Amino acid sequence: MSESLVEAAREAMTRAYAPYSGYRVGAALETRDGTVIVGCNVENASYPAGICAERVALSAAVAQGHREFSALAICVEAGSPASPCGICRQVLAEFAPALPITSATTRGARQRWTLDALLPAPFTSAVLRDA
């Protein structure tokens, strides 16, 4: 994963809207053709209405016509790297079940996973076809 993808996530994090948790997150999603789409978390006073940085990036990418992804970088203002939440894992798995993910912190820590390691048994369209 390129350093520029992590930097794009770090830059996106600076634009996060997190007045309630104070936990700003940025995400940078690289498409198969090399396009980088960023997102940041956007909180809301009605907490369930907020959206994570990863899903903002994915939604923007899909809106731009992208459906294939090669890497995801996340940046958080914390001491420890953060993995995508359960909802983000499920949504990402729809498009890239083995997506490489790097999480970085503003303090320099990093961790890497693949999406299939974080979500080994996603709910997929195959389950719907079997119903």
C-alpha positions in Angstrom: 0.0 0.0 0.0 1.4 3.4 -1.0 2.3 6.0 1.5 0.2 8.5 -0.5 -2.9 6.5 0.3 -2.2 6.9 4.0 -1.6 10.6 3.5 -4.9 11.0 1.7 -6.6 9.3 4.6 -4.8 11.6 7.1 -5.8 14.7 5.1 -9.5 13.5 4.9 -9.4 13.0 8.7 -8.8 16.8 9.2 -12.2 17.5 7.6 -14.1 15.1 9.8 -17.2 16.4 11.6 -17.0 14.8 15.0 -18.3 17.3 17.6 -19.8 14.6 19.8 -17.2 12.0 20.1 -14.1 14.0 19.2 -12.9 10.9 17.3 -12.0 12.0 13.8 -11.4 9.4 11.1 -10.3 9.7 7.5 -10.4 7.0 4.9 -8.9 6.7 1.4 -10.1 4.0 -0.9 -8.1 3.1 -4.0 -10.0 1.8 -7.0 -8.6 -0.8 -9.4 -7.7 1.9 -11.9 -5.7 3.8 -9.2 -8.3 6.6 -8.4 -8.3 7.5 -4.8 -11.6 8.4 -3.2 -11.6 9.9 0.3 -14.1 10.1 3.1 -14.3 11.3 6.7 -16.7 10.5 9.5 -19.7 12.8 9.8 -21.5 12.7 13.2 -25.0 13.9 13.9 -26.9 14.9 17.1 -29.1 11.9 16.3 -26.2 9.4 16.8 -27.4 6.6 14.5 -27.6 9.2 11.6 -23.8 9.6 11.6 -21.7 7.8 9.0 -18.2 6.3 9.2 -15.3 7.5 7.0 -15.0 4.2 5.3 -18.7 4.2 4.1 -18.4 7.8 3.0 -15.5 6.9 0.8 -17.1 3.8 -0.5 -20.4 5.6 -1.2 -18.6 8.4 -3.1 -16.6 5.8 -5.1 -19.8 4.0 -6.1 -21.5 7.3 -7.0 -18.6 8.0 -9.3 -19.0 4.6 -11.0 -16.3 2.5 -9.3 -17.1 -1.0 -8.2 -13.6 -2.6 -7.8 -11.2 -1.7 -5.1 -7.5 -2.5 -4.4 -6.7 -1.0 -1.0 -8.1 1.1 1.9 -6.2 3.3 4.3 -7.7 4.7 7.5 -6.2 7.4 9.8 -7.3 8.2 13.3 -6.3 10.6 16.0 -5.5 8.0 18.6 -2.6 6.0 20.1 -3.8 2.8 18.6 -4.9 2.0 15.0 -8.6 1.3 14.5 -10.1 -1.3 12.3 -13.4 -0.6 10.4 -16.5 -1.2 12.5 -18.8 -4.1 11.8 -21.2 -2.2 9.5 -18.3 -0.9 7.4 -16.8 -4.4 7.2 -20.0 -5.8 5.9 -20.5 -2.9 3.4 -16.9 -3.2 2.1 -17.2 -7.0 1.8 -20.0 -6.5 -0.8 -17.3 -5.1 -3.2 -13.9 -6.3 -2.0 -14.0 -9.3 0.4 -10.2 -9.6 0.6 -9.4 -5.9 0.6 -6.0 -4.9 2.1 -6.5 -2.4 4.9 -3.9 -0.2 6.6 -4.8 1.8 9.7 -2.5 4.6 10.8 -2.6 7.0 13.7 -1.4 10.6 13.9 1.1 9.3 16.5 2.8 7.0 14.0 1.4 3.6 14.9 0.2 1.3 12.1 -1.6 -2.0 11.7 -2.5 -4.0 8.6 -5.3 -6.5 7.9 -7.3 -8.0 5.1 -11.0 -7.6 5.2 -11.6 -11.3 5.0 -9.5 -11.7 8.2 -11.6 -9.1 10.0 -14.9 -10.5 8.6 -14.4 -14.2 7.9 -18.1 -15.0 7.3 -19.9 -12.0 5.7 -23.5 -12.0 4.8 -23.5 -12.2 1.0 -25.8 -12.3 -2.0 -25.3 -16.1 -2.0 -27.3 -16.3 1.2 -30.2 -14.4 -0.5 -30.1 -16.7 -3.5 -30.3 -19.8 -1.2 -33.4 -18.5 0.6 
